[in-house]
Each structure stands twice: as C-alpha cells, then as structure tokens.
Amino acid sequence: MEIYGAYGKYLPEIKNEIMHKISELSHQIEKRDEEKLYEHLSGRVKQEESMIEKCQRKGLDLTPRSALNDCKDAIGIRVVCNFIDDIYKLVGLLKKQDWCDVIKEKDYVSKSKPNGYRSYHLIIKFNTSYPDINGHVSGDYYAEIQLRTIAMDSWASLEHELKYKHNIKNPEQIGNELKRCADQLASCDVQMQTIRQVIREYD
C-alpha cells in the first residue's frame, strides 16, 4: 500500500530543500560568529510501513491526507549540536525564518521524558513548488525537526535499539540503567556548557 499516494515522490526533494535551508543558515552564522550551529545534519522520509503503523495506532484512515496532514512527520530532520545553548540558538533562528512556520514545539531538553529522553522537537510548515493534498499548486508540507546534543543523540540511538528488540532479558533493568545514564549525560552536557561559557569570558 502506498500511504503517501502521488505525493510520495515529492518528499525526498522537500527533505533535501529543508536540509539545504538549514545548512545555508549555519553557513551564514559561521561566517558572522565564526562558530558552527551544529555538528551533524541528517534527514529521512518515514518508511511507508512505519507510517501505516502510526496511522493505525492513532486510529486514522490509511490515506495520504492522514499521513501528510494529520501525522506531520513524514519528513524528519535531525540536527545534532555540540552544546545545549546551540540547540536554543538554532530554534530561535528557525522561528525567524521566512521560508518556514513553526506550528508546534516540545522542549524535552529542559524537561526530559520520564525515561530520560531529551531532545527539542519542532513541527514546521514548509511552502513548496509541489502540489499538496489540499489541491494547492504551490503546496504546504510538514516536517519534524529534532535538535539534540551529541550525548542526547547517542543515548536516543541506544534507547531506540532497546525499544525494538523484543527478545532482550530484563528490559526493565536495562531501562533503569538507561535512565541513570541519561541523568549522567544531562549533567555532563550542563558542565560542558558551563566550561564553554567560562572559556568565552576569558576570550
């Protein structure tokens, strides 16, 4: 089943356009401030099987409208920053851009999820040259942007692996260990941020 319908062929191009915009923004800041906004930038289009499963889980019809308008994360962008302040700096800059509108945000950096997950999530609306599900010639598409530090990203990758491994013994024990690890990494991120601020005070 092609959950994205005729619009699926546009999604990789739209993903690349958004990533290019973020890359350009970083280059502008690097020229001005002589520092990078992020360390890594990656993107993906959610696989059809994953989107079908999500629509079913949310009780949505298995249609392109559900996949592209209701779920809003068919396109995913991940930005991995060096420091916590870089996340908030980039979030602030994205809110000021004329090429996208931030329509939803969740700050799991300052207030993590119960399992220790930390990340900053944005849902943006991006106007394109492609037709959309609402019949517009220059259509609007949605994308989710996740911003993390390197430590947050490493932890999330490990937690994701645990989530999809169903034959692991003692998953609760491992989950508890992951939570302790998340707390330690959060403390490390704060310490690293503090050290950078001290260094800059003497610069």
PEBEL-V100625 format. One record per residue. N is the residue number from 0. RES is the residue in three letters. OMEGA is omega as a letter, one per 30 degrees, with the letter a starting at -180 (* if undefined). BURIAL is I if it has 16 or more other C-alpha atoms within 10 Angstrom, else O. D_FIRST is the distance of its C-alpha to the first C-alpha in Angstrom with 2 decimals. Layout:
N;RES;OMEGA;BURIAL;D_FIRST, N;RES;OMEGA;BURIAL;D_FIRST
This chain:
0;MET;l;O;0.00, 1;GLU;a;O;3.81, 2;ILE;a;I;5.92, 3;TYR;l;I;8.90, 4;GLY;a;O;8.72, 5;ALA;a;O;12.01, 6;TYR;a;O;13.53, 7;GLY;a;I;11.86, 8;LYS;a;O;14.48, 9;TYR;a;I;17.24, 10;LEU;l;I;16.67, 11;PRO;l;O;18.41, 12;GLU;l;O;21.25, 13;ILE;l;I;21.71, 14;LYS;a;I;21.82, 15;ASN;l;I;24.48, 16;GLU;a;O;26.41, 17;ILE;l;I;26.72, 18;MET;l;I;27.81, 19;HIS;l;O;30.31, 20;LYS;l;O;31.72, 21;ILE;l;I;32.28, 22;SER;l;O;33.84, 23;GLU;l;O;36.13, 24;LEU;l;I;37.17, 25;SER;l;I;38.11, 26;HIS;l;I;40.14, 27;GLN;a;O;42.04, 28;ILE;a;O;42.95, 29;GLU;l;O;43.91, 30;LYS;a;O;46.28, 31;ARG;a;O;47.82, 32;ASP;a;O;48.03, 33;GLU;l;O;47.90, 34;GLU;a;O;45.28, 35;LYS;l;O;41.57, 36;LEU;a;I;39.19, 37;TYR;l;I;36.84, 38;GLU;a;O;36.66, 39;HIS;l;O;32.99, 40;LEU;l;O;30.10, 41;SER;a;O;26.49, 42;GLY;l;I;23.04, 43;ARG;l;O;19.36, 44;VAL;a;I;15.97, 45;LYS;a;O;14.15, 46;GLN;a;O;11.47, 47;GLU;a;I;7.87, 48;GLU;l;O;8.52, 49;SER;l;O;11.76, 50;MET;l;I;10.80, 51;ILE;l;I;8.63, 52;GLU;a;O;11.79, 53;LYS;l;I;14.06, 54;CYS;l;I;12.90, 55;GLN;a;O;13.32, 56;ARG;a;O;16.60, 57;LYS;l;O;17.83, 58;GLY;a;O;17.07, 59;LEU;l;O;15.05, 60;ASP;l;O;12.73, 61;LEU;a;I;9.03, 62;THR;l;I;9.76, 63;PRO;l;I;10.74, 64;ARG;l;I;14.23, 65;SER;a;I;13.83, 66;ALA;a;I;12.38, 67;LEU;a;I;15.04, 68;ASN;a;I;17.93, 69;ASP;a;O;18.09, 70;CYS;l;I;17.23, 71;LYS;l;I;19.03, 72;ASP;l;I;18.42, 73;ALA;l;I;15.45, 74;ILE;l;I;18.42, 75;GLY;l;I;20.92, 76;ILE;l;I;24.43, 77;ARG;l;I;26.93, 78;VAL;a;I;30.63, 79;VAL;a;I;33.07, 80;CYS;l;I;36.63, 81;ASN;a;I;39.94, 82;PHE;a;I;41.48, 83;ILE;a;I;40.69, 84;ASP;l;O;42.52, 85;ASP;l;I;40.30, 86;ILE;a;I;37.26, 87;TYR;l;O;39.08, 88;LYS;a;O;40.48, 89;LEU;l;I;37.08, 90;VAL;l;I;35.73, 91;GLY;l;O;38.78, 92;LEU;l;O;38.33, 93;LEU;l;I;34.67, 94;LYS;a;O;35.78, 95;LYS;a;O;38.29, 96;GLN;l;O;36.04, 97;ASP;a;O;35.60, 98;TRP;l;O;32.24, 99;CYS;l;I;30.37, 100;ASP;l;I;30.86, 101;VAL;a;I;30.68, 102;ILE;l;O;29.34, 103;LYS;l;O;29.23, 104;GLU;l;O;30.83, 105;LYS;a;O;31.47, 106;ASP;l;O;34.35, 107;TYR;l;I;33.91, 108;VAL;l;I;36.58, 109;SER;l;O;39.58, 110;LYS;a;O;38.17, 111;SER;l;I;35.92, 112;LYS;a;O;33.52, 113;PRO;a;O;35.28, 114;ASN;l;O;33.94, 115;GLY;a;I;35.45, 116;TYR;l;I;32.42, 117;ARG;l;I;33.69, 118;SER;l;I;31.95, 119;TYR;a;I;32.00, 120;HIS;l;I;28.79, 121;LEU;l;I;28.48, 122;ILE;l;I;25.83, 123;ILE;l;I;26.61, 124;LYS;a;I;25.76, 125;PHE;l;I;25.90, 126;ASN;a;I;26.69, 127;THR;l;I;25.27, 128;SER;a;O;25.79, 129;TYR;l;I;22.15, 130;PRO;a;I;20.99, 131;ASP;a;I;19.34, 132;ILE;a;I;17.41, 133;ASN;l;O;20.89, 134;GLY;l;O;21.92, 135;HIS;a;O;24.31, 136;VAL;l;O;25.05, 137;SER;a;O;26.07, 138;GLY;l;O;23.38, 139;ASP;l;I;23.41, 140;TYR;a;I;20.93, 141;TYR;l;I;21.34, 142;ALA;l;I;21.86, 143;GLU;l;I;23.26, 144;ILE;l;I;26.33, 145;GLN;a;I;27.79, 146;LEU;a;I;31.42, 147;ARG;l;I;33.21, 148;THR;l;I;36.30, 149;ILE;l;I;36.19, 150;ALA;l;I;37.26, 151;MET;a;I;34.57, 152;ASP;l;I;31.88, 153;SER;l;O;33.25, 154;TRP;a;I;33.36, 155;ALA;l;I;29.80, 156;SER;l;O;28.52, 157;LEU;l;O;30.50, 158;GLU;l;I;29.44, 159;HIS;l;O;25.74, 160;GLU;l;O;26.43, 161;LEU;a;I;28.24, 162;LYS;a;O;25.48, 163;TYR;l;O;22.98, 164;LYS;a;O;25.68, 165;HIS;a;O;26.01, 166;ASN;a;O;28.88, 167;ILE;l;O;31.39, 168;LYS;l;O;34.74, 169;ASN;l;O;36.28, 170;PRO;l;O;33.37, 171;GLU;l;O;35.57, 172;GLN;l;O;38.37, 173;ILE;l;O;36.20, 174;GLY;l;I;34.84, 175;ASN;l;O;38.46, 176;GLU;l;O;39.35, 177;LEU;l;I;36.51, 178;LYS;l;I;37.81, 179;ARG;l;O;41.30, 180;CYS;l;O;40.04, 181;ALA;l;I;38.27, 182;ASP;l;I;41.60, 183;GLN;l;O;43.48, 184;LEU;l;I;41.17, 185;ALA;l;I;41.43, 186;SER;l;O;45.20, 187;CYS;l;O;45.08, 188;ASP;l;I;43.08, 189;VAL;l;O;45.74, 190;GLN;l;O;48.55, 191;MET;l;O;47.15, 192;GLN;a;I;46.86, 193;THR;l;O;50.45, 194;ILE;l;O;51.76, 195;ARG;l;O;50.24, 196;GLN;l;O;51.88, 197;VAL;l;O;55.21, 198;ILE;a;O;55.02, 199;ARG;l;O;54.37, 200;GLU;a;O;57.35, 201;TYR;a;O;59.56, 202;ASP;*;O;58.03
